[in-house]
């Protein structure tokens, strides 16, 4: 591959979905030169068994997740040394240093460790003070330096969030090992202890938890050794946890277990009890027995209310217990980790089922003693709807499996959606990365959230993907597997040809077949990408007074605040909703960015939405919502429930994929002109 082609490929890696005109302008080349380079790049991809660089129907270039993963892995060391940290990243690093501080910490320590200026450290410390939980305070004294003040229970909860956030960064492991240096020699030890714990407990923790927990446990062990122990009881029932197998396993993790206060023992036990589980035996403890009985009753109640029969009810119950056991302790003791899960939308025909499921599972909420979050009911619904789906047709030739590093919750979600768009495949139960190598069954296709070596038919996927990504995935999978859909299309074509020949004279059979194939290819294979006929459109909720144009903003936080101002002024959202959008945003996992021009910040309705609303902010100079994506249009979405905003969201997604429309929008000089450009047919003259 020549130098120019290599530069173009590198540009595509860091600038998703750009069109030909952008590349020609960026590299000062002609269309023929660009086509030549793309041909060179695809030849290089073919030689290394990577999918080719493709174009969407809108003319945007698209790189497969496998190719992106290859580049990120190849450049990981360089990125780790030169990566740009957001203010939030720096604050998490400072927190990690404070949690594992050896003694005195001054400004100089932070300047040297982070390799930043004094002013940058001071700015980060001010930012940290503003964003700490109310019950925790950043303190400084000449004798003790910088420290965190608050009860140890709340500090531990913040520790868990901090480690989890840092681990998600591309160089997360290097950061954790570097900035938690006093405990770095203990990480491997606790990793081995956790693997032994899996054997004892007869469970498989999710890969993510096995990677995160050693750091958390090592820092907890370090803090205990330095007198930082939990003294508060927080109404934890000692007898309730002391008889669990997890308590016995936790007692073997720490050499000084007998000297540790009971509250400390219970907190450590909770780390095991609240860990996401990917698989395991149904344990015979009191809690598991009670959960089994209650879930059985809830499922039976649902069957009666819905007049349906659940398939493989015992298997469904066991999978739900695996999920609900850690969820029970997280909800009971308010240890919920902030899991960023994109909104999942079901077919409207299932709305009635969702309400019946909520009613049927009220006894479970009473048993837990805490209100079950909407997200949990959403995933309970997912479990049950997966059991209601039609039986898969066994195909001897194609067996698929989903490999996911997250817990049973996320892996089951991904598995269910892939079953829907690939009904021609027989799916094995989803598994973790560690368990994948142990599978002995025949596997033809692997869908994985992470790269796996030596797998011929591997497709890298996100836990939840956009419409465009799902369409591209389905077409590529069926093309590479020559799967059932293509076979059925071929059979259908032959039947049509036979019928035509029975009633007419065909003068050029080859030409007719070619035209029919072109006709078939204009149909969309993706079953979810059907027109959504909801009443509320984008222009129903986006009003002129909610459209703004501004030259520049400092960062994505200012963009969210400014874009939300019209909705806040009208009382459609609260200030808490704005803060929730800011706090939930992750520069390393920016799922709210559509294409390379549009961002859709949003949060859950319960965070402070009073009325369904949308606002639009045009930032002429753009603003970064991720490390590589600079957007110009920020749509603030305030959903009042899980359904009413869907049509407006689909319209925004369509706009984000329409480069001609976006180009026209960038030329608008007034809010009225920008609003008009969103109407169907506007901007056509630019095409």
N, C-alpha and C positions, 0 to 999 in steps of 0.2 A: 504494500500500500504506500503510495507516494505521500510526501509531506502535507500537501494541500488537503488530500482526502483524510489524512490523520487529524488535521486541525478541524476539519468540518465534523468529523465523528466526535471529537472532544467537545465541540460546541454543542452538538445535539445531546450529549450526555448531560450537560448542565443547563440546557435550555429546552425544556420539553415542548413538543408539538409546535414547531415553527414551520412557516411555509417557505416555498421556493424563493419568493421575492425577498424575504428577510435574509436568507442565506446568500443570495446573489449580491445584495447590498452590503452585507457584513464582510464578505470576502472579495468584493469587487471582481466578480466573475460573471460570465454569460450563462444562459440557461444550458447550452450544450456542455460547457465546462462543468456545471453542477451535475448534470446527468451522468457525465463521465466519472466524476468523483463518487457519486452514489453507487454506480456500477462497480467501481473499485472496492468500495466499502463492503458491498454485499458479497463480492467475491472473497474478501477476507473473512467475512462472517461464515460463509459456507465452508471455507477451509478449516475453521475452528468449530464447526457444528453449532453455530449460533443462528437464531432466526434472523432473517434479513431485515434491514430498515424498511419499514412500510409507510404507506401514505393512507390517511383516512379519506373518506369521501369528500371532505372539505379541503383536501390538498395539504394537510398538515403531516409532517414527518413524525413517525412513531418508532421508538426503540423499545424492544421487548424488555420485561423485567430481568430476564436472564442476562442480557447484554449489559444492562445497567449495573446489576449485581457484580458482574465480572470486573467492571471498571472500578467500582467502589472498593472491591476487595484488593485489586491490584494497586490502587493508590491510597490504601488505608494508612500506611505508615507516613506518607507525605502529608496527608490530610490531618493526621494526628498532630504533626509537628507545627502545622501552619493554620490550623482551623480557627475560624472566627467565632468567638463565643458571644451569645447574646447576654444582655444584662441578667436575665434569669439564670442562664448557665453559670455565669460567674458567681452569682449569689449562692447557687447550689454547691459550687466548689468551695466557697468560703464556709458554708455550713458544714460540709464534710470535714474540712480542716478543724473547725471548732468542735465537732463531735468527737474527733479522735486526737484532740490537741495533747501534746506531751506535757506542756507546762505553760509558759508565758507566751502570748501571741501579741505582736505589735503590728503597726502598719508595715514595717519593713518586712516582716515575715510574709504578708500577703503580696507585697510588691515583688519579692524575690520568687516566691512559689508560682505566682501567676504571670510573672514577667510583664507587669503593667506599671504605669506611672502612679505616683502618689495621688494625683487628682482622680484618676480612674478608680483607684481603691476607695477613696472617700465617697465618690459618687455611687459605687456599688454598695457600700455600707449603708448609705442613706436609703438607697432603693430597698435593701434588705430589711431595714427597720420598718419601712412603710408596709412591707408585704408579709411580715411575720404574723402568725396567728396572735390574737389578742392576749392569749395566756402565756406567751413567750416574749422575752425582751432581750435585745442585744445590749450588753453592758460593757463598760470600759473603766478600768482603774489603773493607776500607776503601778500598784503592787501585783495585780493579777492579769493585766492586759485585757484583751477582748475575750468575752465569754457569753454563753447563753444562760439566761436566768428563767426559771420556771420549774414546775414539778416534773419529775423524771418521766412520768407516764406520757405527758404531752410532748416532751422532748423526743421520746422514742417514736411516737407517731410521726413527728416531723422527720426523724432520721430515716424511717422507712420510705416516706415520700421522696426524700432527697436522693437516697441510693437508687430508688426505682427510676427517677427522672434522669440521673446521670448515666445509668446503665443503658438507657435507650439511645444515647448519643452514638454516633458512628465509631468513636474511639472511647466508648464508655468504660471498658475494662481497663484500658491504660490509665484513664483518669482516676478510677477508683483505686488502682494499685499505687499510683503516684501520690495522690493527696490523702490517702489513708495509710500512709507509709508505716506508722507504728504497729499496724495489725496485718500488714501484707504477708508476713510469714505464716499467718494462721489460716489464710483463705483456703489453701489446698487441704489442710486438715479438716476444716468444717465441711468442705465439699465431700470428702470421703465419709464423714460422719452422716451426712444427709443421704448418701447412697446406701449406707448401712441401715439408716432409718427406714428407707423404702422397703427393704427386705423385712424388717421387723414389723412394720405396719401393714405390709402386703398391699402397698399402693404405689403408684407412679406419679410423682410430682411433675408439674409442667416444666418443660425445659427452662422457661423464663425464670421460674421460681428457684430452680436448682442453681441458676447462675447468679441470682440476686441474694438469696438467703445467706450464703457463706459470708458475704461482706457484712450483712446486718448482724449476724450472730457474732462475728469476730469483733465488731465495734462494741456490741453489747457486753461481751466478755471483757473487753478492755476497760469499759466504763465501770463495770462492777469491780474490777481489780483496783480501780482508782477511787472507789468509794461512791460512785454515782449510781445509787440503787433506788429502785422504786419502793416508796414507803406507804403510798396511799393505797387503800383497798379498792376504791371505785366500785363498790358493791359487787365484786366478783365472788361468786360462790366457790370457796376453796374445794369443798367436797365434790362439786359438780365436775371440776377439771382434774382433780387428783386421781380419779379412778380411770382416767383415759390412758390408752397405750402411749399417746403422745407425751403425756407427763413422764412416763417411765423412760421414754427415749430421751426427752430433754434432760433428765437427771444424769444421763451418761455423757452429756456434751460438755459439762463444766466440772473441773476438778474440785472446785470449792462449793459444790451444790448444797452441802449440809449447812454451810454458813450463810447462804443466801436467804434473804427474807422471803416469806411465802408469796407475797405479792410479785416479787421478781420471778419466782419460779412459774407463777401463773402466766405472766406476760410472755415468757420464753415459750411456754407450752402453747400459748395462743398463736405464736408464729408458725408452729407446725399445724395447728388446727385450722388456721385460716389460709393455708397455702393451697393454691389451685391444684386440683388433681386431674390427671388425664385419664387414669384408669386404676382399677383396684378391686379387691374383694369387698363385699359388703360386710362390714365389721359387726360383731355381735354385742357391741356396747349398748348401754341403756339409750343413749341418744339415737343411735342408728335404728334400734328397735322402734322407738317412738316415731321417728321420721318415716320409717317404712310403713307403719300402721296408718299414719295420717295421710301420707301421699297415696296409699292404696285407697283410702276412703274418698279422698278428693278426686281421684281418677274415676272411681265408680260413680260418684255424684255427677261428674261431668258427662259420663256416658249416658246417664239417665236423663239429664237435662237436655243434652244435644241429640239424643236418640241415635247414637253412633256406637260402634264397637271398635275399640283401640286394638291395633295389631301388636303382637309381641308385648303385651302389657307388662309382663315381668321384667323384660329387658329395659323397657321404658322407665319403669319404676327404679331399677338399679342405677340407670344413668342419671336420673333426677336426684337420687340420694347422694351420688358422688359429687354432684354440683351443690346440693343444698347443705351438706354437712359443713364445709368451710364457710359458705354464705351465712349459715345460722350464727356462727360465732362472730363473723364480721359485723352482722347487723345487731346482734345482741350486745356487743361491747363497743359499738361505734368505731370499729377499726377499718371501715370500708376504705379501700385504696381508690384513688381517683382514676378509674379505668375509662379511657377515652374510647367510647364505642359509638360509631356513626349511627345515625338514625336508620332503623330497619323498617321498611315499609312492606306490608303484606297486601295481597290482592284484596280489594274491598269486599269481595264475597266472604272473606273470613272475619269481617268485623263482628258479626253476631257471635261467632265462636269465641272471639277474644273476650267479650263481655261475660259469656257463660263460664269461661275459664276463671276469670277474676272472681265470680260468685262462688264457683266450686272450691276455690282454694282459700277462702276466708278462714277455714279452720287452721290452716298452716300459719297464717298471720297471727292468729290468737295463740298458737303454740309458741311461736317465737317471742311474742310479747312486745314486738316492735312493728311499726308500720313497714311493710315490704315496699321498697322503691319501685317506681314504674318500670325501671329497667329490668328488675328481677321478674316481674309479671310478664314482661315482653319475652324474656328468654324461656320462661315456663311455657308460654304460648308456642314458642318455636319448637320446644321438645314435643309438645302434643301434636302440633300440626304436622311434624315430620312423621309421626306415627299414623296420621290420617291419610298421608299421601298414598297414591296407588302403588301397588307392588311393582317393583322393577322387573322388567323382562330380562331373564338370564340370557346373556350373549356369551357364547363360548370364547369369542375372540378378544373381548376388551373388558378388562377389570381395572378399576381405578382406586386410588387411595389418596386421602388428604393428609399431609404432614404439616403439623402446626405446633409451634413452640409454646403457644398460650395454653390455657386450661381447657377443660372439657366444654366450657361455655362457648368460647370463641371457635374452637375446632368444630363443634357440632353446628354452629351457625354457618360456617364456611361450607361444611359438608352438605348441609341441607340445600343451600343455594346452588351449589354445583350439581347436585342431583337433579334440581329443577331444570337447569339449562342443558344438562347432558343425560337425558332419560335413557339414551341408548347404551350407557355404560353401567356396569355393575360395580357399585362402590363397596369396598371393604370398610370396616369401622375406622374412623380417623385415629391417627396415632401421633406420638411425639417423635421428634427427630432421633432420640436415642433408641426408640423401639422400632424404628423403620427397618434397621438392618436385621432385626430378628424375625421379620415377616417371612413365612415360608410359602404362602399362597402365591399363585401366579399374579403378577402385576404388570399391566401393559402401559398404564398412564399414571404419572405421579403429579399431583398438584401440591405445591409446597410454598410456605411463606418464607423459606430460606433456601439458599443454594445447597444442593446435594451432589457429591461427586459420583461419577460412574453410573449415572442414570440416563438411559437413552431417551426416553420420552418424559422429560421433566418440564413442567410449566410453573414458573414462579408467579404467585398470585398474592394479592392483598387480602386481608380478612374480609373486607367488604369493598367492592369495586364499583366504579361509576358505570353508567350505561355504555359509554364508548369502550371502556376497558373490557367489559363483559362481551360486547359484540366482537371486538377484535380477538379476544381469547377464544370464543367459540369457533369463529371462522378458522383461526390458525390451528386449533386442536383438531377440528374435523379434516382440515386439509392435510395435516401431518400424519394423522392416523388413518386417513382414507376411510373414515368411520361410517357408521350406519346411516347418517343423514344423507351423505353423498350416494351411498348405495341405493337408498330409497329414491333419491332424486333420479338416479339413472334408470331404475325400474319404472318410475312414473313416466319418464321421457319415452321409454320404449313402448309403454302402453298407449301414450298419446299418439306416437307415430303410427302404431298399428291401427288405431281408431281412425286417424286421418286417411290412411291408405285404404281402409275399408269403404270409405265414402267419397273418395276423390282420387285424382291422379296426381302423384308427386313427381315433379319434373327434376328437382335437384334435392335429393334426400339429405345430403351432407349440409347444404346451405340452410335447409329448414331446421335441422337439428341444432345447428349453430345459433340460429335466431331464437329457438326455444330455450336453449341453455342461457342465452343472454337475458331472456325474459325471466327465467327462474332466478338468476343471480341478482335481479333487482329486488327480489323479495328479501325481507330481513329474517334471518334464521333465529334471531334472539327473541324468545317468547315473552320477555318482560317489557320489551321496547314497543309496546302497543300504546296507542294514543290514550291518554288518561283524560277521561271526560268528567272532570270535576267542575263545579260551578265557578269557583273563585280563580280568576286569572291574575297574572302579574299586575296588569294595569288596574285591576279592581282594588288592589291594596297599596300600590305605589302612587302616591299623589305628588303634585307639583311642589308642594311645600316640603317634601321629604327628599328632593333632589338637589344636590349641591355640587358645585365645581370649585376646586381649589388648586392652587399652583403646586404646593408641596406640603408634606408633613414630616415630622421628625422620625417616626417609626410606626409600626403597625398598631401599637397601643393608642397613639394619638388618632390614627385613622379610624379605629373602632369608636373611640369616644366622640370624635367629630361627626362621624356618620350616624351615630345613635342619637345625637342631640335633638333632631326633629321629633323622633319617636318619644324621647324622654319628655320633651316640652309638652306634647299632647297627652301625656299620661298613658301611652300605650305600653311602655316598659318602665321598669324601675332602674335606679342606679345599680342595684345589686345584679341585674341582668347584664349590664355593661361590664361590670367587674368579672362576672362569671365567664363571659366570652373571652376576656383578656387572659384570665388565669388558665383557662382550658386550652389555649393555643400553644402549640408546640412547633418551634421552628424546624425541628428535624423530622416531623411527621405531619406536614401541613395538609391534611385531607380537605381543608376548606378551600384550597386553591383549585379552580377549574381552568384547565388549559394553561395558558401563560399570561392571561390578562385579567382574570376575574377572581375575586375572593368572596366567600359567603360566610362571614362570621355569624355564629348562632350558638345558642345553648338550649337547655331544656326549658319547657314552659314554666315549670315550677320555680325556676330561678328568678322570675319576676316579669312575666308577660301578662299584661292585662287585656290586650286586644291583638288580633292577628294584624301584623304590619310588616312593611318592607320599606327600607330607605336605600338611596343610591348616592354614593360619593365618588366623583371623578377626580382623581389625583393626577394632574397633568404630567408631573415628573415621575410618577410611579412611587410605589412603596413596597419594601420587601416583606412578604409574609412567610418566606422560607429562606434558606441560605442561597438558593439559586433562582427563585422565582420573584420577579418584580411586577406587581399587578398595577393596573390603572383604574379599575372599577371595583368598588367595594359595595356589595349588596348586603346590608344588615337585615337578617331574617329573624322575625319574632314569631315563632309558631305558638298558637294557643292550644294545640293538641297534636296528635300524631298524624292527622289526615288532611286538615283543611289547607295547609300550605303547599301540598304536593304539586298541584298544577303550576303554581307560580315558580316553584323550584325547578320543575322540568323546563319551563320557559327560559329561566336564567341559564340552565345547563346548555340549552340550545344556542343561546346568545354567545356563551363562552366558546362554543365550537365553530362559530361563524366569523371567520377572519374578516370578511368583507363588511359585515355589520359593525364589528369592533373598530375597523379602520374608519368607518364613517362616524361612529360615536366619538372617536378621539378628536374629530374636527369640530364638534359642537361647541358653541361659545356661550350658550345660555342654558339654564335648567329646562326651560320650555322646549328648546330644540333637542336637548338630550332625551327628554321624556318622549317627544314625538318620534325619535329614532327607534324607540322600542316597539312601536306599533308595526304590525305586519305590513310589509311592503316599503317601509321607510328605508332609505339608504340604498335602494336597488340601483339608483343611478351610478353608484360607485362601483358596482360589480363589473 
